[in-house]
Amino acid sequence: MDRAGAPLRLADIAVPSPSPGEMLVRVLACGVCRTDLHVVDGELPEPKLPLVPGHEIIGMVERIGEGVPDGMVGRRVGIPWLGRTCGHCDYCRGGRENLCDAPGFTGYQIDGGYAEYARASFRFCFPIPERFGDVEAAPLLCAGLIGYRSWRMAGEARTVGLYGFGAAAHFVAQIAVARGQRVLAFTRPGDTAAQDFARSLGAVWAGGSDEPGPEPLDAAILFAPVGALVPAALRAVRKGGRVVCAGIHMSDIPTFPYRLLWEEREVMSVANLTRADGHEFFALIEGIGIRSETVAYPLEQANAALDDLRHGGFQGAAVLVP
């Protein structure tokens, strides 16, 4: 990526060398995330340029820098969005490294996985459950992790509404159903394929986001980056309900009457992830038997994958394979 708003360009670049504390990883698969769209389209400010996007990376460790255990060579790891933190700000010291004052994000300030090789901090990579293939595992590194954090922040809800049924929602639906919650899926109006997909994963109801839904919600999670869905979700949640905005970017939220927020309803956002989220998430899904629905694209078709994501051209998640 040379500049925001322009198509990605295929280029030959030097294989990076790992610095102290880093690993050189041969990329086996890299998920295509909506955050990548926000970066490429210029909706997130000041990316590193030129930039290799991609932050849902599955790869094999080929070389290590000073300070990394020798046993890491030859291991399969996952590289997530959170690539580094300062370790000493109030947020890092308080167990909230997702809010670090001086972070580095993979595929944004750090070159990512739309490539044959990537380097990453040893301390911020995750081991990947063996039962997932490379392509199936890739979306777990953001859609899964951010979905999990969003679901957890929704609280003890009996009935959960998911607005936007893409990669993250298809993981959250499975987690919620496994935990005995009722899932209602709100998709783009008229998107019957997404609605059928949601029902196949256990949703008790699926319809358009312009529909009211058949019952009040205890919580709503917004994965679609559409600000107008915030007041719609507030209308859908019962008294004391919570609306969780899961995206890193959203269009402006329109004005709405205070009565939608009254009766102790809440609106909150989710920012990034912590390493603790990752360890909790991977432990949880090992016991659930979660399914990862993916569509694979060759690396050189990255622009096509992004365009298909932009227009809802597939169910589940897109993954690039070098």
FIDRENBA-734500 format. One line per 10 residues: their letters; for each residue x, y, z of N, C-alpha, C. Coordinates in Angstrom, 2 decimals, padded with zeros to 5 digits. Example, Ala and Ser with C-alpha at 12.3 -4.5 7.8 and 13.67 -1.06 7.14 Angstrom:
AS> 013.19/-005.69/007.80/012.30/-004.50/007.80/013.20/-003.30/007.80  012.85/-002.25/007.08/013.67/-001.06/007.14/012.90/000.03/007.87
# end
This chain:
MDRAGAPLRL> 000.86/-001.19/000.00/000.00/000.00/000.00/000.89/001.24/000.00  000.76/002.07/-001.06/001.58/003.28/-001.18/000.88/004.51/-000.64  -000.44/004.54/-000.78/-001.21/005.67/-000.27/-002.65/005.24/-000.02  -003.30/005.89/000.91/-004.68/005.56/001.24/-005.60/005.87/000.07  -006.58/005.01/-000.13/-007.56/005.22/-001.17/-007.18/004.64/-002.51  -005.96/004.12/-002.64/-005.51/003.53/-003.90/-005.49/002.02/-003.77  -005.66/001.28/-004.87/-005.57/-000.18/-004.81/-004.20/-000.62/-004.31  -004.15/-001.79/-003.70/-002.87/-002.36/-003.28/-002.05/-002.72/-004.51  -000.75/-002.65/-004.36/000.16/-002.95/-005.47/001.05/-004.13/-005.08  001.12/-005.14/-005.98/002.00/-006.29/-005.76/003.43/-005.86/-006.02
ADIAVPSPSP> 004.34/-006.14/-005.06/005.72/-005.69/-005.20/006.67/-006.70/-004.57  007.89/-006.71/-005.04/008.96/-007.50/-004.43/009.66/-006.63/-003.38  009.72/-007.11/-002.16/010.41/-006.40/-001.09/011.37/-007.36/-000.40  012.32/-006.83/000.31/013.31/-007.66/000.99/012.67/-008.44/002.13  013.13/-009.65/002.35/012.68/-010.43/003.50/013.20/-009.74/004.76  012.32/-009.40/005.70/012.78/-008.67/006.89/013.63/-009.55/007.81  014.48/-008.92/008.58/015.30/-009.63/009.56/014.75/-009.36/010.96  014.65/-010.38/011.79/014.09/-010.16/013.13/015.05/-009.39/014.03  014.53/-008.39/014.71/015.28/-007.64/015.70/015.23/-008.40/017.03  015.97/-007.97/018.05/015.87/-008.63/019.35/014.42/-008.71/019.83
GEMLVRVLAC> 014.02/-009.89/020.29/012.65/-010.10/020.76/011.66/-010.42/019.67  012.12/-010.46/018.41/011.22/-010.70/017.28/011.49/-012.06/016.63  010.48/-012.48/015.84/010.59/-013.71/015.05/010.28/-013.39/013.60  010.98/-014.05/012.69/010.63/-014.00/011.27/009.70/-015.17/010.99  008.54/-014.86/010.46/007.49/-015.85/010.25/007.19/-015.97/008.76  007.21/-017.18/008.26/006.77/-017.43/006.88/005.25/-017.51/006.89  004.59/-016.63/006.17/003.13/-016.52/006.21/002.50/-017.70/005.49  001.62/-018.40/006.19/000.87/-019.51/005.61/-000.53/-019.07/005.19  -001.08/-018.10/005.90/-002.41/-017.57/005.58/-002.58/-016.26/006.32  -003.35/-015.35/005.73/-003.64/-014.07/006.39/-005.09/-013.69/006.11
GVCRTDLHVV> -005.85/-013.51/007.18/-007.25/-013.13/007.03/-007.39/-011.71/006.49  -008.52/-011.48/005.84/-008.86/-010.16/005.31/-009.95/-009.58/006.20  -009.61/-008.54/006.93/-010.48/-008.00/007.98/-011.07/-006.67/007.54  -012.22/-006.32/008.10/-012.81/-005.02/007.79/-011.88/-003.87/008.20  -011.08/-004.08/009.24/-010.11/-003.05/009.61/-009.14/-002.80/008.47  -008.77/-003.84/007.72/-007.91/-003.65/006.54/-008.57/-002.70/005.55  -009.88/-002.85/005.37/-010.61/-001.94/004.49/-010.51/-000.50/005.00  -010.69/-000.32/006.31/-010.62/001.04/006.87/-009.23/001.65/006.66  -008.19/000.82/006.78/-006.82/001.30/006.56/-006.62/001.65/005.08  -006.97/000.73/004.19/-006.74/000.92/002.76/-007.57/002.08/002.23
DGELPEPKLP> -008.79/002.24/002.74/-009.67/003.31/002.26/-009.38/004.66/002.90  -008.41/004.72/003.82/-008.04/005.99/004.42/-008.93/006.45/005.55  -009.73/005.54/006.11/-010.63/005.92/007.21/-009.93/005.89/008.57  -008.75/005.28/008.65/-007.93/005.32/009.85/-006.73/006.22/009.58  -006.41/007.14/010.47/-005.39/008.15/010.17/-003.97/007.64/010.31  -003.09/008.21/009.51/-001.65/008.09/009.62/-001.12/006.65/009.69  -001.45/005.83/008.70/-000.80/004.53/008.66/000.66/004.68/008.26  001.46/003.70/008.62/002.84/003.65/008.11/002.77/003.50/006.59  003.54/004.29/005.88/003.58/004.19/004.41/005.02/004.14/003.94  005.35/003.31/002.97/004.48/002.26/002.42/004.18/001.20/003.47
LVPGHEIIGM> 003.10/000.46/003.25/002.60/-000.47/004.26/002.20/-001.80/003.63  002.52/-002.89/004.31/001.96/-004.20/004.00/000.81/-004.42/004.98  -000.46/-004.44/004.53/-001.58/-004.63/005.45/-001.66/-006.08/005.95  -002.64/-006.32/006.81/-002.94/-007.67/007.25/-002.52/-007.95/008.67  -003.48/-008.38/009.50/-003.18/-008.61/010.92/-003.87/-009.88/011.47  -004.27/-010.76/010.60/-004.81/-012.06/011.03/-003.89/-013.13/010.42  -002.72/-013.25/010.99/-001.63/-013.98/010.34/-001.37/-015.33/011.01  -001.33/-016.36/010.19/-000.87/-017.68/010.62/000.43/-017.96/009.88  001.47/-018.34/010.62/002.73/-018.57/009.96/003.63/-019.52/010.73  004.73/-019.89/010.10/005.72/-020.79/010.67/006.98/-019.99/010.99
VERIGEGVPD> 007.47/-020.12/012.20/008.66/-019.38/012.62/009.89/-019.96/011.93  010.61/-019.11/011.20/011.81/-019.56/010.48/013.10/-019.07/011.10  013.09/-017.86/011.65/014.29/-017.32/012.30/013.87/-016.52/013.51  014.79/-016.39/014.45/014.48/-015.65/015.68/015.58/-014.65/015.97  015.18/-013.57/016.66/016.14/-012.59/017.11/016.62/-012.90/018.52  017.54/-012.12/018.96/018.11/-012.29/020.30/017.01/-012.21/021.36  017.05/-013.13/022.31/016.09/-013.12/023.41/014.86/-013.98/023.19  014.72/-014.56/022.01/013.58/-015.44/021.74/014.03/-016.88/021.97  013.23/-017.69/022.68/013.64/-019.08/022.93/013.90/-019.85/021.64  014.98/-020.64/021.64/015.35/-021.41/020.45/014.24/-022.34/020.00
GMVGRRVGIP> 013.45/-022.84/020.94/012.39/-023.78/020.62/011.28/-023.22/019.77  011.26/-021.91/019.54/010.21/-021.32/018.72/010.40/-021.60/017.24  011.60/-021.86/016.81/011.85/-022.14/015.38/011.08/-023.40/014.98  010.35/-023.32/013.88/009.57/-024.45/013.40/008.17/-024.53/013.97  007.79/-023.59/014.85/006.44/-023.61/015.42/005.48/-022.76/014.61  004.21/-023.19/014.62/003.16/-022.38/013.99/002.61/-021.40/015.02  002.49/-020.13/014.62/002.01/-019.10/015.54/000.98/-018.22/014.83  000.25/-017.48/015.64/-000.68/-016.48/015.13/-000.21/-015.09/015.52  -000.27/-014.17/014.58/000.13/-012.77/014.82/-001.13/-011.91/014.76  -001.50/-011.23/015.84/-002.73/-010.45/015.88/-002.52/-008.96/015.60
WLGRTCGHCD> -003.59/-008.20/015.71/-003.61/-006.75/015.51/-002.67/-006.04/016.49  -002.72/-006.40/017.77/-001.87/-005.76/018.76/-000.45/-006.30/018.63  000.45/-005.49/018.06/001.79/-005.94/017.77/002.83/-005.58/018.81  002.58/-004.51/019.58/003.48/-004.13/020.66/002.78/-003.10/021.54  003.27/-002.97/022.76/002.81/-001.92/023.68/004.03/-001.34/024.37  003.83/-000.20/025.02/004.97/000.44/025.69/005.33/-000.27/026.98  004.35/-000.88/027.65/004.60/-001.63/028.87/004.71/-000.80/030.13  004.69/000.54/030.02/004.91/001.35/031.23/003.89/002.47/031.44  002.96/002.67/030.50/001.93/003.69/030.72/000.92/003.19/031.76  000.05/004.06/032.20/-000.93/003.68/033.23/-001.81/002.52/032.76
YCRGGRENLC> -002.14/002.51/031.49/-003.02/001.46/030.97/-002.31/000.10/030.96  -001.07/000.09/030.49/-000.32/-001.17/030.47/-000.12/-001.69/031.89  000.25/-000.81/032.80/000.49/-001.25/034.17/-000.79/-001.64/034.89  -001.93/-001.14/034.39/-003.21/-001.44/035.02/-003.94/-002.61/034.39  -003.26/-003.38/033.53/-003.89/-004.54/032.91/-004.81/-004.20/031.75  -004.65/-003.01/031.17/-005.51/-002.58/030.06/-004.62/-002.20/028.86  -003.77/-003.15/028.46/-002.81/-002.85/027.40/-003.48/-002.56/026.07  -004.74/-002.93/025.91/-005.47/-002.60/024.69/-005.62/-001.08/024.53  -005.45/-000.33/025.61/-005.57/001.13/025.57/-004.21/001.82/025.69  -003.14/001.09/025.47/-001.78/001.62/025.59/-001.64/002.98/024.90
DAPGFTGYQI> -000.87/003.87/025.54/-000.66/005.21/024.98/000.28/005.21/023.77  001.11/004.19/023.65/002.08/004.15/022.53/002.15/002.75/021.95  001.05/002.27/021.37/001.03/000.90/020.84/001.57/000.84/019.42  001.72/-000.37/018.92/002.00/-000.59/017.52/001.07/-001.68/017.01  000.37/-001.42/015.92/-000.62/-002.36/015.41/-000.14/-003.00/014.11  -000.29/-004.30/014.03/000.12/-005.06/012.85/-000.74/-004.67/011.65  -000.10/-004.46/010.52/-000.83/-004.08/009.32/-001.30/-002.64/009.33  -000.73/-001.83/010.25/-001.10/-000.42/010.36/000.16/000.42/010.63  000.79/000.19/011.78/002.10/000.81/012.02/003.25/-000.18/011.82  002.92/-001.47/011.73/003.90/-002.53/011.54/003.49/-003.30/010.28
DGGYAEYARA> 004.42/-003.59/009.38/004.07/-004.37/008.19/003.42/-005.69/008.58  002.37/-006.04/007.83/001.57/-007.20/008.19/001.73/-008.39/007.27  000.63/-009.13/007.12/000.68/-010.45/006.53/000.22/-010.60/005.10  -000.04/-009.50/004.38/-000.32/-009.61/002.95/001.03/-009.77/002.24  001.76/-010.81/002.58/003.12/-011.00/002.11/003.52/-012.45/002.35  004.71/-012.79/001.88/005.22/-014.15/002.10/005.91/-014.28/003.45  006.41/-013.15/003.99/007.08/-013.16/005.29/006.63/-011.95/006.11  006.62/-012.13/007.42/006.35/-011.03/008.34/007.21/-011.23/009.57  007.49/-010.16/010.25/008.18/-010.30/011.52/007.27/-009.79/012.63  007.44/-010.35/013.82/006.53/-010.01/014.92/007.24/-010.19/016.25
SFRFCFPIPE> 006.76/-009.43/017.23/007.28/-009.58/018.59/006.89/-010.94/019.15  007.85/-011.66/019.67/007.62/-012.96/020.29/006.54/-012.87/021.37  006.54/-011.79/022.13/005.64/-011.68/023.29/004.19/-011.45/022.89  003.94/-011.11/021.63/002.57/-010.79/021.22/001.97/-011.80/020.24  002.62/-012.94/020.08/002.10/-014.01/019.22/001.40/-015.06/020.07  000.52/-015.82/019.42/-000.24/-016.86/020.12/000.01/-018.24/019.50  000.05/-019.27/020.32/000.00/-020.63/019.77/-001.39/-020.89/019.22  -001.49/-021.69/018.18/-002.77/-021.92/017.49/-003.21/-023.37/017.71  -004.47/-023.60/018.10/-004.94/-024.98/018.27/-004.72/-025.82/017.01  -004.25/-027.02/017.21/-003.88/-027.88/016.08/-005.06/-028.26/015.21
RFGDVEAAPL> -006.25/-028.27/015.76/-007.39/-028.76/014.97/-007.81/-027.79/013.87  -007.30/-026.56/013.89/-007.60/-025.60/012.83/-006.50/-025.62/011.78  -006.91/-025.74/010.51/-005.96/-025.56/009.42/-005.53/-024.11/009.34  -004.53/-023.84/008.52/-004.00/-022.48/008.43/-005.07/-021.47/008.00  -005.81/-021.80/006.95/-006.83/-020.89/006.44/-007.94/-020.70/007.46  -008.38/-021.79/008.08/-009.46/-021.70/009.06/-009.04/-020.92/010.31  -007.77/-020.99/010.66/-007.29/-020.34/011.88/-007.12/-018.83/011.72  -006.81/-018.37/010.51/-006.44/-016.96/010.33/-007.49/-015.98/010.88  -008.79/-016.13/010.58/-009.74/-015.14/011.08/-009.89/-015.12/012.61  -009.43/-016.16/013.27/-009.50/-016.17/014.73/-008.67/-015.05/015.34
LCAGLIGYRS> -007.64/-014.57/014.60/-006.69/-013.61/015.15/-007.25/-012.20/015.29  -008.40/-011.90/014.68/-009.05/-010.61/014.90/-010.57/-010.77/014.99  -011.18/-011.34/013.94/-012.62/-011.56/014.00/-012.98/-012.36/015.24  -012.19/-013.39/015.53/-012.45/-014.19/016.71/-012.14/-013.45/017.99  -010.96/-012.82/018.07/-010.54/-012.16/019.30/-011.39/-010.93/019.62  -011.63/-010.07/018.64/-012.45/-008.89/018.89/-013.90/-009.30/019.13  -014.36/-010.32/018.39/-015.70/-010.83/018.65/-015.84/-011.33/020.08  -014.83/-012.06/020.55/-014.86/-012.56/021.92/-014.89/-011.41/022.93  -014.02/-010.42/022.75/-014.00/-009.29/023.69/-015.34/-008.55/023.69  -015.93/-008.39/022.51/-017.23/-007.72/022.40/-018.31/-008.52/023.11
WRMAGEARTV> -018.29/-009.83/022.89/-019.28/-010.71/023.54/-019.13/-010.64/025.05  -017.90/-010.68/025.54/-017.67/-010.64/026.98/-018.14/-009.32/027.57  -017.93/-008.22/026.84/-018.34/-006.91/027.35/-019.84/-006.69/027.26  -020.52/-007.54/026.52/-021.99/-007.45/026.48/-022.62/-007.90/027.78  -021.86/-008.57/028.63/-022.35/-008.95/029.96/-023.18/-010.22/029.95  -023.87/-010.42/031.04/-024.66/-011.64/031.24/-026.02/-011.52/030.55  -026.00/-011.52/029.26/-027.24/-011.36/028.48/-027.86/-012.72/028.18  -029.15/-012.80/028.30/-029.87/-014.02/027.89/-030.16/-013.99/026.39  -030.44/-012.80/025.88/-030.76/-012.64/024.45/-029.83/-011.59/023.87  -029.08/-011.97/022.83/-028.08/-011.10/022.22/-028.43/-010.84/020.76
GLYGFGAAAH> -028.41/-009.58/020.37/-028.60/-009.23/018.97/-027.27/-008.90/018.32  -026.99/-009.49/017.16/-025.76/-009.24/016.41/-026.11/-008.47/015.15  -025.59/-007.26/015.03/-025.88/-006.40/013.88/-024.69/-006.45/012.93  -024.92/-007.00/011.75/-023.85/-007.29/010.80/-023.38/-008.71/011.03  -023.64/-009.59/010.06/-023.30/-011.00/010.29/-022.17/-011.42/009.37  -020.96/-010.94/009.70/-019.78/-011.30/008.95/-018.88/-012.22/009.75  -017.57/-012.03/009.59/-016.60/-012.94/010.19/-016.70/-012.97/011.71  -016.71/-011.80/012.35/-016.74/-011.77/013.82/-018.06/-012.33/014.35  -019.16/-011.92/013.76/-020.46/-012.38/014.25/-020.62/-013.89/014.12  -020.03/-014.47/013.09/-020.24/-015.91/012.93/-019.49/-016.70/014.00
FVAQIAVARG> -018.44/-016.12/014.58/-017.80/-016.74/015.74/-018.60/-016.47/017.01  -019.02/-015.24/017.20/-019.75/-014.88/018.41/-021.05/-015.66/018.52  -021.75/-015.85/017.41/-022.99/-016.61/017.44/-022.75/-018.01/018.01  -021.68/-018.64/017.58/-021.39/-019.99/018.06/-021.04/-020.01/019.55  -020.27/-019.01/019.99/-019.93/-018.92/021.41/-021.19/-018.70/022.24  -022.04/-017.76/021.81/-023.24/-017.44/022.56/-024.19/-018.63/022.63  -024.39/-019.31/021.53/-025.27/-020.48/021.52/-024.73/-021.56/022.45  -023.41/-021.76/022.41/-022.79/-022.77/023.29/-022.96/-022.41/024.74  -023.11/-021.14/025.04/-023.30/-020.68/026.41/-024.78/-020.53/026.78  -025.66/-021.04/025.91/-027.09/-021.06/026.22/-027.82/-019.76/025.98
QRVLAFTRPG> -027.23/-018.84/025.24/-027.89/-017.57/024.95/-028.71/-017.67/023.66  -029.73/-016.84/023.58/-030.53/-016.72/022.38/-029.91/-015.66/021.48  -029.66/-016.01/020.22/-029.00/-015.10/019.29/-029.99/-014.66/018.23  -030.09/-013.35/018.04/-030.87/-012.77/016.95/-029.90/-012.06/016.03  -029.98/-012.33/014.73/-029.04/-011.77/013.76/-029.73/-010.72/012.91  -029.14/-009.53/012.85/-029.66/-008.42/012.05/-028.66/-008.15/010.92  -029.06/-008.39/009.69/-028.18/-008.29/008.54/-028.54/-007.10/007.67  -027.79/-006.92/006.60/-028.21/-005.94/005.60/-029.62/-006.30/005.13  -030.50/-005.31/005.00/-031.85/-005.63/004.54/-031.83/-006.42/003.24  -032.57/-007.51/003.21/-032.68/-008.32/002.01/-031.57/-009.34/001.82
DTAAQDFARS> -030.62/-009.40/002.74/-029.50/-010.34/002.59/-029.92/-011.71/003.13  -030.68/-012.43/002.34/-031.20/-013.72/002.80/-030.10/-014.77/002.98  -029.01/-014.65/002.20/-027.91/-015.60/002.36/-027.29/-015.47/003.74  -027.05/-014.24/004.19/-026.48/-014.02/005.52/-027.46/-014.48/006.61  -028.74/-014.28/006.37/-029.74/-014.70/007.35/-029.80/-016.23/007.45  -029.74/-016.89/006.32/-029.69/-018.36/006.35/-028.43/-018.85/007.05  -027.31/-018.18/006.79/-026.04/-018.53/007.43/-026.15/-018.39/008.95  -026.75/-017.30/009.40/-026.91/-017.08/010.83/-027.77/-018.17/011.47  -028.85/-018.53/010.81/-029.72/-019.59/011.35/-028.98/-020.93/011.39  -028.10/-021.17/010.41/-027.36/-022.43/010.39/-026.39/-022.54/011.56
LGAVWAGGSD> -026.03/-021.39/012.15/-025.11/-021.36/013.29/-025.85/-021.23/014.62  -027.17/-021.35/014.59/-027.93/-021.40/015.83/-028.76/-020.19/016.17  -028.77/-019.15/015.31/-029.60/-017.98/015.59/-031.07/-018.39/015.60  -031.81/-017.91/016.60/-033.23/-018.25/016.70/-034.08/-017.38/015.78  -033.51/-016.28/015.31/-034.19/-015.39/014.37/-033.13/-014.66/013.57  -033.41/-014.39/012.30/-032.53/-013.59/011.46/-033.38/-012.76/010.51  -033.06/-011.49/010.42/-033.79/-010.59/009.55/-032.96/-009.36/009.25  -033.57/-008.39/008.57/-032.85/-007.18/008.21/-032.69/-006.24/009.39  -031.65/-005.40/009.33/-031.42/-004.43/010.40/-032.48/-003.34/010.43  -033.32/-003.29/009.39/-034.43/-002.34/009.37/-035.69/-002.94/010.00
EPGPEPLDAA> -035.60/-004.15/010.52/-036.73/-004.81/011.18/-036.57/-004.73/012.69  -037.67/-004.72/013.44/-037.57/-004.57/014.90/-037.11/-005.81/015.64  -037.23/-006.98/015.06/-036.90/-008.20/015.80/-038.09/-008.67/016.61  -038.17/-009.97/016.92/-039.36/-010.53/017.54/-039.43/-010.38/019.05  -038.34/-009.99/019.71/-038.32/-009.91/021.18/-037.27/-008.91/021.62  -037.43/-008.35/022.82/-036.42/-007.40/023.31/-035.08/-008.09/023.54  -034.01/-007.32/023.40/-032.66/-007.82/023.60/-032.12/-007.39/024.96  -031.32/-008.24/025.57/-030.58/-007.82/026.75/-029.32/-007.05/026.35  -028.76/-007.40/025.21/-027.57/-006.71/024.71/-027.55/-006.79/023.19  -026.92/-005.80/022.58/-026.72/-005.79/021.14/-025.24/-005.52/020.87
ILFAPVGALV> -024.67/-006.24/019.90/-023.29/-006.02/019.49/-023.31/-005.59/018.03  -022.70/-004.43/017.76/-022.69/-003.87/016.41/-021.35/-004.15/015.76  -021.37/-005.04/014.75/-020.17/-005.30/013.96/-020.19/-004.49/012.67  -021.35/-004.15/012.17/-021.44/-003.31/010.97/-021.03/-001.88/011.35  -020.17/-001.24/010.55/-019.65/000.10/010.90/-020.61/001.22/010.51  -021.85/001.09/010.92/-022.92/002.00/010.49/-023.48/002.70/011.72  -023.19/004.00/011.85/-023.61/004.74/013.03/-025.11/004.75/013.25  -025.89/004.70/012.17/-027.35/004.73/012.30/-027.90/003.51/013.03  -027.08/002.45/013.15/-027.53/001.27/013.87/-027.52/001.46/015.39  -026.82/002.47/015.89/-026.77/002.68/017.34/-028.16/003.02/017.88
PAALRAVRKG> -028.85/004.04/017.37/-030.21/004.26/017.87/-031.16/003.10/017.58  -030.96/002.40/016.46/-031.80/001.23/016.18/-031.60/000.16/017.23  -030.35/-000.07/017.63/-030.07/-001.07/018.66/-030.59/-000.63/020.02  -030.51/000.67/020.31/-031.06/001.16/021.59/-032.57/000.93/021.65  -033.23/001.07/020.53/-034.67/000.77/020.51/-034.94/-000.71/020.77  -033.97/-001.54/020.38/-034.20/-002.99/020.46/-033.88/-003.58/021.83  -033.03/-002.88/022.64/-032.65/-003.46/023.93/-033.64/-003.05/025.01  -033.82/-003.94/025.95/-034.73/-003.67/027.06/-034.09/-002.71/028.06  -034.86/-002.31/029.09/-034.33/-001.45/030.14/-033.08/-002.07/030.75  -032.05/-001.25/030.96/-030.80/-001.75/031.51/-029.94/-002.47/030.49
GRVVCAGIHM> -030.35/-002.47/029.23/-029.61/-003.18/028.19/-028.37/-002.43/027.75  -027.50/-003.13/027.03/-026.21/-002.59/026.62/-026.02/-002.74/025.12  -025.52/-001.67/024.49/-025.17/-001.69/023.08/-023.66/-001.57/022.97  -023.02/-002.58/022.38/-021.57/-002.64/022.26/-021.18/-002.38/020.81  -020.39/-001.35/020.58/-019.90/-001.03/019.23/-018.53/-001.66/019.07  -018.44/-002.67/018.20/-017.24/-003.51/018.16/-016.18/-003.06/017.17  -016.50/-002.13/016.29/-015.57/-001.77/015.22/-014.58/-000.71/015.63  -013.50/-000.61/014.88/-012.49/000.42/015.11/-012.89/001.74/014.45  -013.82/001.68/013.52/-014.29/002.87/012.80/-015.78/002.70/012.53  -016.51/003.80/012.60/-017.96/003.76/012.34/-018.36/005.10/011.73
SDIPTFPYRL> -019.34/005.07/010.85/-019.88/006.33/010.34/-020.54/007.09/011.50  -020.77/008.36/011.30/-021.28/009.20/012.39/-022.62/008.66/012.92  -022.77/008.76/014.23/-024.02/008.35/014.87/-024.98/009.52/014.79  -026.17/009.32/014.24/-027.13/010.43/014.15/-027.68/010.80/015.52  -028.19/012.00/015.63/-028.84/012.39/016.88/-030.04/011.49/017.14  -030.31/011.28/018.42/-031.48/010.47/018.78/-032.03/011.00/020.10  -033.32/010.78/020.36/-033.92/011.31/021.59/-033.37/010.60/022.83  -033.27/011.36/023.89/-032.74/010.84/025.15/-033.55/009.64/025.65  -034.81/009.57/025.31/-035.64/008.46/025.81/-035.10/007.10/025.37  -034.34/007.04/024.26/-033.76/005.76/023.84/-032.64/005.31/024.78
LWEEREVMSV> -031.96/006.27/025.39/-030.87/005.95/026.29/-031.33/005.82/027.74  -032.43/006.45/028.05/-032.96/006.47/029.42/-033.24/005.04/029.91  -033.56/004.90/031.16/-033.81/003.61/031.82/-032.54/002.75/031.85  -031.42/003.46/032.03/-030.12/002.83/032.28/-029.61/001.94/031.16  -029.97/002.31/029.93/-029.32/001.67/028.79/-027.92/002.25/028.63  -027.02/001.47/028.04/-025.63/001.88/027.88/-025.19/001.73/026.43  -024.29/002.62/026.01/-023.59/002.47/024.73/-022.09/002.49/025.04  -021.36/001.50/024.54/-019.92/001.44/024.80/-019.19/000.93/023.57  -017.90/001.20/023.52/-017.08/000.72/022.40/-016.09/-000.32/022.89  -015.55/-001.06/021.92/-014.50/-002.04/022.19/-013.25/-001.57/021.43
ANLTRADGHE> -012.12/-001.54/022.13/-010.89/-001.08/021.50/-009.83/-002.18/021.57  -009.45/-002.69/020.41/-008.29/-003.58/020.30/-008.47/-004.86/021.13  -007.40/-005.38/021.68/-007.46/-006.62/022.46/-006.29/-006.63/023.41  -006.35/-007.51/024.39/-005.21/-007.77/025.25/-004.72/-009.19/025.00  -003.50/-009.45/025.41/-003.01/-010.82/025.29/-003.81/-011.78/026.15  -004.31/-011.28/027.29/-005.16/-012.13/028.13/-006.43/-012.53/027.38  -007.00/-011.60/026.58/-008.16/-011.96/025.74/-007.83/-013.15/024.86  -006.65/-013.11/024.26/-006.26/-014.17/023.34/-006.17/-015.52/024.03  -005.53/-015.57/025.17/-005.38/-016.85/025.87/-006.74/-017.37/026.34  -007.60/-016.47/026.82/-008.95/-016.87/027.24/-009.76/-017.40/026.05
FFALIEGIGI> -009.67/-016.69/024.94/-010.45/-017.06/023.75/-010.04/-018.42/023.22  -008.75/-018.65/023.07/-008.31/-019.93/022.52/-008.62/-021.09/023.46  -008.58/-020.84/024.77/-008.97/-021.88/025.73/-010.47/-022.17/025.62  -011.26/-021.12/025.44/-012.71/-021.29/025.35/-013.11/-022.07/024.12  -012.57/-021.73/022.96/-013.03/-022.38/021.73/-012.56/-023.82/021.64  -011.53/-024.19/022.37/-011.11/-025.59/022.38/-012.21/-026.48/022.93  -013.01/-025.94/023.85/-014.08/-026.74/024.44/-015.42/-026.61/023.75  -015.52/-025.75/022.73/-016.80/-025.50/022.07/-016.92/-026.23/020.74  -015.80/-026.45/020.08/-015.85/-027.03/018.74/-016.31/-026.01/017.71  -015.81/-024.79/017.86/-016.23/-023.69/016.99/-015.81/-023.96/015.55
RSETVAYPLE> -016.62/-023.49/014.61/-016.39/-023.69/013.19/-015.98/-022.37/012.55  -015.00/-022.42/011.64/-014.52/-021.23/010.95/-014.87/-021.35/009.47  -015.77/-020.49/009.01/-016.21/-020.50/007.61/-015.35/-019.53/006.82  -014.63/-020.02/005.82/-013.67/-019.18/005.11/-013.78/-019.33/003.60  -013.28/-018.31/002.89/-013.12/-018.33/001.44/-011.68/-017.93/001.17  -010.91/-018.78/000.50/-009.50/-018.53/000.25/-009.28/-017.81/-001.08  -008.35/-016.86/-001.07/-007.94/-016.12/-002.26/-006.41/-016.21/-002.38  -005.86/-016.33/-003.59/-004.40/-016.19/-003.73/-003.96/-014.79/-003.31  -002.74/-014.68/-002.82/-002.22/-013.39/-002.34/-002.37/-012.30/-003.39  -002.13/-012.64/-004.65/-002.18/-011.61/-005.69/-003.60/-011.10/-005.96
QANAALDDLR> -004.61/-011.74/-005.37/-005.98/-011.28/-005.52/-006.47/-010.51/-004.28  -005.53/-009.88/-003.56/-005.89/-009.14/-002.35/-006.93/-008.05/-002.62  -006.79/-007.34/-003.72/-007.76/-006.27/-004.02/-009.15/-006.85/-004.26  -009.23/-008.00/-004.92/-010.52/-008.63/-005.16/-011.15/-009.08/-003.84  -010.33/-009.62/-002.93/-010.85/-010.04/-001.63/-011.39/-008.86/-000.84  -010.67/-007.75/-000.84/-011.13/-006.55/-000.15/-012.43/-006.03/-000.76  -012.52/-006.06/-002.08/-013.73/-005.58/-002.74/-014.92/-006.49/-002.44  -014.69/-007.79/-002.41/-015.77/-008.72/-002.07/-016.22/-008.50/-000.63  -015.27/-008.23/000.28/-015.64/-007.92/001.66/-016.47/-006.65/001.73  -016.06/-005.65/000.98/-016.76/-004.37/000.98/-018.22/-004.53/000.55
HGGFQGAAVL> -018.48/-005.45/-000.37/-019.82/-005.60/-000.92/-020.55/-006.85/-000.42  -020.03/-007.49/000.61/-020.69/-008.67/001.17/-020.74/-009.82/000.21  -019.62/-010.10/-000.46/-019.61/-011.11/-001.51/-019.40/-012.53/-001.04  -019.33/-012.78/000.25/-019.14/-014.14/000.77/-019.67/-014.22/002.19  -019.82/-015.44/002.69/-020.20/-015.65/004.08/-018.96/-016.04/004.88  -018.87/-015.60/006.11/-017.72/-015.92/006.93/-016.58/-014.95/006.68  -015.38/-015.48/006.41/-014.19/-014.63/006.32/-013.38/-014.96/005.08  -012.76/-013.94/004.49/-011.83/-014.12/003.38/-010.42/-014.29/003.95  -009.63/-015.14/003.28/-008.26/-015.40/003.72/-007.35/-015.43/002.51  -006.23/-014.70/002.59/-005.22/-014.71/001.55/-004.21/-015.81/001.80
VP> -003.82/-016.49/000.75/-002.85/-017.59/000.86/-001.69/-017.30/-000.09  -000.46/-017.05/000.45/000.68/-016.82/-000.44/000.97/-018.04/-001.31
# end
